[in-house]
């Protein structure tokens, strides 16, 4: 069965030829059969000793005296790449039509919040369509004036010029009236009261795209619950946009990837086409819970990673802590109904890596300063941006208790934030937890706990659906 050139590359990889030629020619490759043919055997001399390259091939041109098998490999890789590029171009053509349709129908977008991320996303939207009006609803009169008169946000990202089709206002009705989309970039802890104040100006059919990450402290609600409840409309169209993204890098137009999650597939695709550009890729997902809970929990884990950095505990400790934190996030998220693939994607692993290891992270910065001995009150008073992990930590532990999940690392962060435990004492307590043998999900010892999980995931498509069986602690 020959591969169809019109079929996406990934399908060729996932569905190999069920009736391969019993005697294929390993040196014969065409665009139609290269994926279905066996890869040539390695060059024998290099197979025995990778460093033993014949002397006659050294110091010559790359195209001279190269073994035939190497040339076949190069051709295989070249053809594979060219096929991938053709497939990509065909999809870009289709997506370009859809994107044009969404942008043509979008005349005005409201952005709620004048922080760094709201500003960056407003700039991105304004750059996607020059005649689209992007109105930022801000609370600071000086910020409003600087955006309208100087095309910059004087409080956040002041070194970057904003497109001319961005304007700011202090009036909610002015910002929301006639808007096709509403971008919510208000911190989670202030969102409920803010939304109640503007609810009378919100069109019940206007899609909300939430950029806020975290859990409401007292109610444990996520933004997908807060927005419809506080607007008094359970059917308010909603998309959650999340992933590894720093505002300053978006302003610099550096390559970034995010995920748009919605229970309405068409709405997720509309958000994708609205935001996507040459330097921003948007994937879509239906797993709203997974995207949101991963985005909330990673902020708390980032504080823990910062504490390790601030205490100079080394790379070994950092790796162990983040690995344990990822397991804790997975245990809770899957109990809440999140899909395992979401937790290993952009909004999970991707966002965790960015937030835990990069100095631009506000939550990591809080942790570094806590680990260095500073008091939390002094740290927060010196910051002009919100570190959501500080307020989310307590909510995370309440959520873990609700779902009966033990989370030692994230619990330690909550205790430190509440000033009930010092970072040094927390490390000591974690290191002295019982050293228990990790077991696979089928109860057998796999020497580390990962093999059994992986085998079960391959067989069932699930990760950690029974997290309580994973009894060991990395720390």
FENVEN-V340939 format. One record per pair of residues at least 6 apart in sequence whose ideal C-beta (glycine too) atoms are under 7 Angstrom apart, sorted by the first residue. I is the first residue (numbers start at 1). J is the second residue. Records with the same first field share a line. If there is no record, write none. Layout:
I=J + J
This chain:
1=17 + 18 + 19
2=32 + 33
3=12 + 32 + 33 + 35 + 36
5=31 + 32
8=87
9=83 + 84 + 87
12=35
13=35
16=36
17=36
20=36
24=37 + 38
26=37 + 38 + 40
27=40 + 68 + 72
29=37 + 72 + 75 + 76 + 79
31=79 + 83
34=76 + 79 + 80
40=69 + 72 + 73
41=69
43=67 + 69 + 70
45=52 + 54
46=52 + 53
56=65
57=65
98=273
99=273 + 276
102=270 + 273 + 274
103=128 + 129
105=180
106=129 + 132 + 180 + 181 + 274
107=132 + 133 + 180
108=132 + 133 + 135 + 178 + 179 + 180
109=125 + 132 + 134 + 179 + 180 + 181 + 183
110=135 + 137 + 175 + 176 + 179 + 182 + 183
111=118 + 121 + 122 + 134 + 135 + 136 + 137 + 183 + 185
112=137 + 182 + 183 + 184 + 185 + 186
113=185 + 186
114=136 + 138 + 140 + 143 + 153 + 168
115=156 + 185 + 385
116=156 + 157 + 247 + 385
117=185 + 211 + 247
118=136 + 183 + 185 + 211
119=153 + 156 + 157 + 247
120=157 + 247 + 250 + 251
121=183 + 185 + 211
122=134 + 136 + 166
123=162 + 163 + 166 + 251
124=250 + 275 + 277 + 280
125=132 + 134 + 275
126=132 + 134 + 163 + 165 + 166
127=163
128=277
130=165
131=165
132=165
133=165
134=165 + 166
135=167 + 169 + 175
136=147 + 166 + 168
137=169 + 172 + 175
138=144 + 168 + 170
139=170
140=155
141=170
142=154
143=153 + 154 + 155 + 168
144=168 + 169 + 170
146=152 + 153 + 154
147=153 + 162 + 166 + 167 + 168
148=167 + 168
151=161 + 162 + 164
152=158 + 160 + 161 + 162
155=384
157=247 + 248 + 251
160=251
169=175
172=198 + 201
173=201
176=182 + 198 + 201 + 202
177=201
179=206
181=207 + 209 + 274
182=206 + 208
183=209 + 211
184=208 + 209 + 210 + 211 + 212 + 227
185=211 + 212
186=194 + 212
187=212 + 386 + 388
188=212 + 214 + 215 + 216 + 223 + 388
189=216 + 217 + 391
191=212 + 223 + 226
192=216 + 226 + 230
195=226 + 227 + 230 + 231
196=230
199=230 + 231 + 232
202=231
204=233 + 236
205=237
207=237 + 239 + 267
208=227 + 236 + 237 + 238
209=239 + 241 + 271
210=223 + 227 + 238 + 240 + 241
211=241
212=223
213=242 + 295 + 296 + 299 + 388
214=296 + 299 + 388 + 391 + 392
215=221 + 222 + 296 + 392 + 395 + 396 + 399
216=226 + 395
217=391 + 394 + 395
220=395 + 398 + 399
222=292 + 293 + 296
223=240 + 292
224=238 + 240 + 288 + 292
227=236 + 238
228=234 + 236 + 238
237=264 + 267
238=262
239=260 + 261 + 262 + 267 + 268 + 271
240=261 + 288 + 291 + 292
241=258 + 260 + 271
242=258 + 259 + 291 + 295 + 347 + 351
243=257 + 258 + 259 + 346 + 347 + 350 + 351
244=346 + 350 + 351 + 353 + 354
245=256 + 258
246=360
248=360
249=256
250=256
253=279
254=279
255=279
256=279 + 280
257=281 + 346
258=280 + 282 + 346
259=283 + 285 + 291 + 345 + 346 + 347
260=268 + 271 + 272 + 282 + 284
261=268 + 285 + 286 + 287 + 288 + 291
262=268 + 288
263=286 + 288
265=286
268=284 + 285
269=284
271=282
272=282 + 284
275=282
276=282
283=346
285=291 + 342
287=338 + 339 + 342
289=336 + 337 + 338
290=333 + 338 + 339 + 342 + 343
291=342 + 347
293=333 + 336 + 338
294=329 + 333 + 342 + 343 + 347 + 348 + 351
295=347 + 351
296=392
297=329 + 396
298=351 + 352 + 355
299=355 + 363 + 388 + 389 + 392
300=389 + 392 + 393 + 396 + 410 + 413
301=322 + 325 + 329 + 352 + 356 + 410
302=355 + 356 + 361 + 363 + 364 + 367 + 389
303=363 + 366 + 367 + 389 + 413
304=321 + 325 + 367 + 409 + 413
305=318 + 321 + 322 + 356 + 364 + 367
306=363 + 364 + 365 + 366 + 367 + 368 + 371
307=367 + 370 + 371 + 423
308=317 + 318 + 321 + 371
309=368 + 371
310=367 + 368 + 369 + 370 + 371 + 372
311=371 + 423
313=427
320=474 + 475
321=409 + 475
322=356
323=474
324=409 + 473 + 474 + 475
325=409 + 410
326=352
327=470
328=407 + 409 + 410
329=343
330=343 + 463 + 464 + 467
331=405 + 464 + 467 + 470
332=399 + 400 + 403 + 405 + 407
333=343
334=340 + 463 + 464 + 465 + 467
335=403 + 405 + 467
336=403
340=457 + 462 + 463 + 464
342=348
355=361 + 363 + 364
356=364
362=383 + 385 + 387
363=387 + 389
366=379 + 387 + 389 + 390
369=379
370=376 + 379 + 416 + 423
371=423
376=417 + 419
380=390
390=417
393=413 + 414 + 417
394=414
396=410 + 414
397=407 + 410 + 411 + 414
400=407
405=467
408=430 + 433 + 473 + 475
409=430 + 475
412=421 + 426 + 430
415=421 + 426
416=423 + 426
430=475
431=475
433=473 + 475
436=471 + 472
437=445 + 472
438=448 + 449 + 470 + 472
439=445 + 469 + 471
440=446 + 449 + 451 + 452 + 453
441=452 + 453 + 456 + 466 + 469
442=452
444=452
446=452
449=470 + 472
453=463 + 464
456=462
457=463
464=470
